[in-house]
């Protein structure tokens, strides 16, 4: 499936490079695209981008329409629109916010899109094919162009498969999955919106490589794509369930995403201090009490002091034990209630 898609994109990359020239201009080979330019001459950046877009439509559908793609032609058209977004987003002076803006000015009434006859039972023009994916075109161009970072490693995976290069396949598969995770967890990815539908296109292409890909008759397992959103590191989120629609198996079904709730446990510092102050005060008083007893030099007074201690000491200890036990019991109950 990716082989058909990538074959034509690899061709356009040779003649209309992804990288700009040092001068900041598009790296565009006129000879290849002249027949798609107004009067065979692309004077403006928009002319060049439009010529590249028409070249892709002709390469994919000019000869046999959609007959070679079954139901996959929609995915191909989406990828052409992603390429278009990427090229428009390369230069801010192009001045388009969404693909719908470009569609209104350069596709809707352009005879190259509306009058070009296709050998196809479903569509009579390129414009009709684009109209079939209008739901995908309300994404901001800066967001849409990010999906281009999935297309490149996907096609590199395809090249590695055809050339039997296992290491290259793994490297690009890792790159694809990392970028897919980033886009999947993006706030713009919501159930059944345009962003989510584009992700579904790429999940199908990726999973079409199969659960295993053979290199020298040795299986290479695919890294599974995420099916649940993950919160940002350190972020506290409430428990909730969100449905994300994915179509890797060809059948849309919701995936429930459950995020862990946070729990707030607060211990009252003032309560702890209030419980300990009386206990510490009593212990401090006892220390002074015994210090006086040992520092007094008058034998008669000291004997009297010892007499008092002998008779009162037990009562003090009993009282202190009872007081502390009550306080700690109360403190323990408060601690348990706070938790």
TAQUIRA-V767989 format. One record per pair of residues at least 12 apart in sequence whose C-alpha atoms are under 7 Angstrom apart, sorted by sequence separation. I is the first residue (numbers start at 1). J is the second residue. D is the distance in whole Angstrom. If there is no record, write none. Layout:
# TAQUIRA-V767989
I,J,D  I,J,D
This chain:
# TAQUIRA-V767989
16,28,5  113,125,6  114,126,6  157,169,5  243,255,5  244,256,7  293,305,7  15,28,6  16,29,6  113,126,5  114,127,5  243,256,5  15,29,5  37,51,6  85,99,7  113,127,5  242,256,6  243,257,6  36,51,5  157,172,6  241,256,6  242,257,5  156,172,6  157,173,7  241,257,5  241,258,5  33,51,6  36,54,7  240,258,6  33,52,7  36,55,7  108,127,7  153,172,5  239,258,7  240,259,6  107,127,7  153,173,7  239,259,5  239,260,5  33,55,7  153,175,7  154,176,7  238,260,7  239,261,4  153,176,6  237,260,7  238,261,5  56,80,7  237,261,6  238,262,6  237,262,7  150,176,6  236,262,6  53,80,7  227,255,7  229,257,6  150,179,7  228,257,5  53,84,7  100,137,6  49,87,7  99,137,5  100,138,6  98,137,7  99,138,7  98,138,6  98,139,6  207,248,6  98,140,5  99,141,6  97,140,6  98,141,5  204,247,7  97,141,6  185,229,5  204,248,5  181,226,6  185,230,7  203,248,5  279,324,7  200,246,5  200,247,5  177,225,6  200,248,7  166,215,6  8,59,7  164,215,6  89,141,6  191,243,6  275,327,7  65,118,6  77,130,7  89,142,6  191,244,5  192,245,6  65,119,5  66,120,6  190,244,6  191,245,6  64,119,6  65,120,5  139,194,7  62,118,6  63,119,7  64,120,7  85,141,5  89,145,7  139,195,7  275,331,7  136,194,5  85,144,6  86,145,4  135,194,6  85,145,5  82,144,6  86,148,7  82,145,6  82,147,7  83,148,7  82,148,6  5,76,7  267,338,6  266,338,7  265,339,6  75,201,6  6,155,5  2,155,7  3,158,6  2,158,6  2,205,6  1,205,7  1,208,7
